[in-house]
Amino acid sequence: MLKTRILKILSVASTLGMLLILLGGALVTKTGSGMGCGRHWPGCNGELIPSVITPEVLIEFSHRVVTGSVSILIVLLAIFAWRWIGHIRETKLLSISAIFFLVLQALVGAAQVLWGQGDFILALHFGISLISFASVLLLTLLIFEVDRKFKADQLAISSALRKNTIGVALYSYIVIYTGALVRHTDSSLVCLDWPLCNNGDFSLPSNMYQWIQMGHRTAAALIFIWIGLILWHVMKHYRNEKVLVKGWLIAFIIVSLQVTSGMFVVLTSLNLYVALLHSLFISLLFGLLCYMVLLISRSSKQKTDF
């Protein structure tokens, strides 16, 4: 059917586009290219299309072009999804969320360029984009009817697993925020050892930057343990529910890669490719956790684990 095909193409393109926006934003931050276009927005250094191209200009201007192009795709996706599959209960909320947070992250980025923003406000930029990405991803999964293939409405999920799924998804946002704060406060290399700030010293951090760095490491360690415990619980009590077992297994693999890449970010002194992988893994993890929340919201049955 033509409508279904259009929706599928738009949804896949929008999802991949949002990943490019997330990685492009991370690249801008990690390369210090935020002022590549000066204090000009939406133009660049006083021009619609910059005539003088430096690495910083290329990175910043390319990020703006990608964001603008993907925004058009997402608006089209939201409109068509609203009209054609609006009867699916999550469609309208996800459509509004995808556009709202995409516009919000663009405005935060523009405000940073035009007037500057404090580090604690600017750290929200990546997290806001992630919400838009997760909304587009969930729309894509609804369009491809992934929930029906996994028979989400037939899942029997206990109250404990429901609470932990929602809890770890919300908590992941704290991990994301603290990670963004590390970047925006230039705290990435204040601790050159891992896992401690100084492996030969067990004392508390001595300044704000060390507190930010070690706070993020602690938050990351806790989500690693939390997801590991959820996986153990699911494998013990839901071994026949393949979507839950596979979902949480993938989540544990991604969070393991996230922690490992975070370690190598420090040990390689901010290698750009490792840092971008770090951003990619947390984006995928957040999207997957949001999908797990969608699964439990669609489950109509309660289960007693014990």
N, C-alpha and C positions, 0 to 999 in steps of 0.2 A: 504494500500500500504506500502511495506517494507521501502522505503525511507522516507516516511512521519513519520512512526513509529520511525525510528532511530532518525530523527531530533527532534521529540517531546521528546523522552527520553533524548537525549543529552542536549536539551535546558532547560528542567526542572532541570536536574542534575546540569547543569552549573549555573543556576540562584540561586539554593539553595546553591551551592558551593561558589558562590560569596558572598552571605550573610554570610556564615561561615567565609570567609576571612575578611570581614568587621568587624564582631563581634570579630573574633580572634585578629585582629589588635588592636581593641579598648581594648580588654582584656590585651594584652601585655602592652599597654600604661598605663592603669588604675592600673595594678598590679606592674608596674615598672620592668617588666621582659625583657626589651629590650636588656639588656646585659647578659641575661641568658646563652647565648652561647659564651660570651666573644667577642673579636674582631676577630671572625672567621666566614667566610661565603664562600661557602654554608655549610661547616662543622660546627661542634659544639664543642667548647673547644678543638680544635685540632683533633677531631675524626669525622669520617663520621656519626657514630651513638654514641651519648654520653653514656659513661659507668657509670657516676655518675649522678644520677637523683635528682635534687632539684625541688621544685615547679616552680622556675623561668626558669630552663632548660626545664621542661616539657611543660610549656606554650609557650615559644619561639620556641622550636623545633617542637612542634605540629603545631604551626601556619605555620612554613616553610613547613612541610610535606603536610598540607592541601592546601597551596598555590601552591605547585608543582603539586599535584594531580589534582586540579581544573584547573590549566593552561593547562594540557594535554586535559581535556574535552573541554575547550574553543577553543583550536586550532582545535580540531576535528570538533566542532560545526561550526566554521568559515569556514573551508575547505568544509564541506558537504553543508552548507547553500549557499556558493558561487557557488558551482557546480549545486545544485539541485533547488534552488529558487533564483538564481542570477538575474532572470528577474524582480523580485520585486525591485523597484528603491532604497529602503533604505538598502537592504541586504548587498551589498558590503561595503558601508560606515560603517555600524554598525559592520560588521565582522572585518574590519581593526581597528576600534576604540576600540573594545573589547580587541583585542590582544595587540595593541599599548599601551594602558593605563595600562593593566595588567602588561606588561613588565616594563613600566616606574615606576609603584609603587614598583615593586620588586627591581629595580635598586636603587630607593631612599632609600628603606629599607636596602639594602646591603651597600650603601654608609654610612648610619647612623651607621651601625655596624662596618664597617672597618675604617672609618675616623671621624665619628661624623658629625652632621649637626647643623646649627643654628635653633633655635625654629621656626622662621618665615618660613624657608624652610621646616622643618620637618612637619609643620602643613598642608602642601600641600598633604602629604601622603594619608590621609583619603579621601580627595576630589578627588585625582587621581583615587583611587580605586572605588569611587562612579561612576565615568564616565564609567569605564569598566563595573560595575554592571548594570548601566542604559542601556548600549549598549546591553548587554546580555539579559536583561529583554525585551527590545523592539524587539530583534530578536525572542525571545520566543513568544511574542504576535503576531508577523507577521507569525510565523510558525503555530500557532493555529488559524490564520485568524480572530483574534479578531476584527480588523478594519472592515472586511466585515460583521461580525455579527452585528456590531453597525452601518453599512452603513455610514462609515466615509465620503465617497465621496459625499453623499447626504446632509451632514450637511451644513447649511447656517450660516456662522459666520461673525460677523461684524469686521471691522478693529479695533475697540476699544478693543474687547475681544481678538483678535489675539495679539495685542500689549501687553496687560496686561498678557496674558498667557506666552508669551516669556519673558516678563520683570520679572515676579515673578519667573520663572524657573531659569533665570540667577541670580536674586537676592538671591535665595536660596543657591547658591554657596558661597555667601558672608557670609551668616549665618553659613554655614558648616565650612568655613575657620576660622571664629572668634571662633566657638566652639572648633575646633581643637587647635587653638592657646591658648585657656584657659587651655586645658589639658597639652600642651607641655611646657607652661611657668609656670606650677604649680600655676595657678591663681584661681583654682576651689573654694578654701575656704578663699580667701582674703576678701570676703564679706559674713558674716554669716547670714545676714537677707535677706528677699525677700519680695517685689520686689526691694526695694532699697538696697544699700550696707549697710546702717544703717538706719533703718526705722524711727529713731528719728532725723535724720540729713539729711537735703536737700542740703547739700553742694556738690560741684563737687568732683570727685575722687582725692585722694591725692598722688597717685603714679601710675607707669606704670601698675602694676598688677591689680589695681582696675579699671583703664581705660579699660583694656582688658576685664575684667569680665563684667563691666557695658556696654561696647560697644557691647558685645555679647547679653546681655539681651535686649538692645535697638533694635538690629537687629532682634532678635526673636519676640519681640513685634510688630515690623513693618510688618513682614511677616504674623503674625497672623491676624492683621488688614487687610492687603492687600487681603489675601485669603478669609477672611470673606466678604469683599466688593465684590469680584468677585462672590462668592456664591450668595450673595443677588442680584447682577446684573443678573446672570444666571437664578435664580428662578423667576425673574421678567420678563425677556425677552425671555427665552428659556425653559419655563416650559414643553413644549412638546418634547424637545430633552432629552430623558431619560439618554443617555450616558453622556451628559454635566452636568445635574443636579446631577446624582449619582457620577460622577467623582469629581466634586468640593465639594460635600457634604462629600465624603470620605476624600478628601484633607483637609477640615476644621476639620474633626474629628481627623485626624492624627496630624495636626499641634497643635490642642488643647492638645492632648496627649503628644506631644513633649514639649510644654510649661509647662505642669503639671509635667512631669517627670523631666524637668530641675529644677523646683522649689524643688522637693523632693530630687534631687541630693544634693542640698545645705542643705536642712533641715535635711537630714539623714546623713550629713557629708560624702558624697561620698560612699553611699551604692553601692556595686559592681553590684548587680542585677538591681537596679534602673538606674545606669549609663549605663549598657549594653542596657536596654530598651530605654534609651535616644538615643543611637547610632542607634538602630534598627528603631525607629520611623523616624529619619531624613533620613535614607537610603530609607525607603518605600516612604516617601514624595517626595524625589528627583526623584525616579523612576516613581512615578505617575505623577509628573509635566512634566517629559520628555515625558510620554505617551500622555499627553494633548497637548503638542507641536506637537507630531506626528499626532494627530487627526486634528488639525487645518491646518497642512501642507497638509493633504490629502483632506481637504474640498475644493470643487471647486466652491462653491457659496458664494456670499457676501450677508450680511444682514444689513439692517438699523434698529437700535434699537429704533429709535424714529420716 
